[in-house]
Amino acid sequence: MFDQIPNQGLTEQDLPPPDAEWWQIWEFALTFDGYDHWGSFDEAADIGNRGAAAYAEYQDLPESLTELRTCLFFEQRRWVTPQ
């Protein structure tokens, strides 16, 4: 996919700008492999789905950078992977 960037290696230049196009956000999402990090699709899906539900109901985001990046990664995969 894309080069992976660990949390501790992220710099401001790695982040999409506030006015980013969707493709820029999606490319950034792929700098973290949630499946690999959590060891399975199911674990990444659980975190991604819980994050999506919490945001939909409370506009609440995960406090953990790893969980936040997992949610972004999983949403990118959800939207571009054929169902």
C-alpha positions as CSV (number, residue, x, y, z in Angstrom):
1,M,0.0,0.0,0.0
2,F,1.8,3.1,1.3
3,D,4.8,3.6,3.5
4,Q,3.9,3.0,7.1
5,I,4.5,5.8,9.6
6,P,4.6,4.8,13.3
7,N,2.9,7.2,15.7
8,Q,6.2,8.3,17.1
9,G,7.4,9.1,13.6
10,L,4.5,11.3,12.6
11,T,5.3,14.9,11.8
12,E,3.0,17.8,11.1
13,Q,4.1,17.5,7.4
14,D,2.7,14.0,7.3
15,L,-0.8,15.2,8.2
16,P,-3.3,16.2,5.6
17,P,-4.0,19.9,5.7
18,P,-7.3,21.2,7.2
19,D,-8.7,21.8,3.7
20,A,-7.5,18.4,2.4
21,E,-9.3,16.6,-0.4
22,W,-10.7,13.1,0.4
23,W,-7.9,11.4,-1.5
24,Q,-5.3,13.1,0.7
25,I,-7.1,11.9,3.8
26,W,-7.4,8.4,2.4
27,E,-3.7,8.3,1.5
28,F,-2.8,9.3,5.0
29,A,-5.2,6.6,6.4
30,L,-3.1,4.0,4.7
31,T,0.1,5.1,6.5
32,F,-1.2,2.9,9.4
33,D,-2.2,-0.7,8.9
34,G,-4.8,-1.4,11.5
35,Y,-5.1,-5.1,10.5
36,D,-1.4,-5.6,11.1
37,H,-1.2,-3.6,14.3
38,W,-4.1,-5.4,15.9
39,G,-3.3,-8.8,14.4
40,S,-6.6,-9.4,12.6
41,F,-9.4,-7.9,10.6
42,D,-11.9,-8.6,13.4
43,E,-9.9,-6.6,16.0
44,A,-9.4,-3.6,13.7
45,A,-13.1,-3.8,12.7
46,D,-14.2,-3.9,16.3
47,I,-12.2,-0.7,17.1
48,G,-13.3,1.0,13.8
49,N,-17.0,0.1,14.3
50,R,-17.0,1.2,18.0
51,G,-15.3,4.5,17.0
52,A,-17.8,5.1,14.2
53,A,-20.8,4.4,16.5
54,A,-19.4,6.7,19.3
55,Y,-18.9,9.5,16.8
56,A,-22.3,9.1,15.2
57,E,-24.1,9.2,18.6
58,Y,-21.9,11.5,20.7
59,Q,-19.4,13.2,18.2
60,D,-16.8,11.5,20.4
61,L,-13.4,10.4,19.1
62,P,-10.9,7.9,20.6
63,E,-8.4,9.5,22.9
64,S,-5.7,7.1,21.8
65,L,-3.8,8.0,18.7
66,T,-3.5,4.4,17.7
67,E,-7.3,3.9,18.0
68,L,-7.9,7.1,16.1
69,R,-5.6,6.0,13.3
70,T,-7.3,2.6,13.4
71,C,-10.7,4.2,12.9
72,L,-9.4,6.3,10.0
73,F,-7.8,3.3,8.4
74,F,-10.9,1.1,8.8
75,E,-13.2,3.8,7.4
76,Q,-10.9,4.2,4.4
77,R,-11.1,0.4,3.8
78,R,-14.9,0.4,4.4
79,W,-15.4,3.0,1.7
80,V,-13.1,1.7,-1.0
81,T,-13.4,-2.1,-0.5
82,P,-16.3,-3.7,-2.5
83,Q,-19.0,-5.1,-0.3
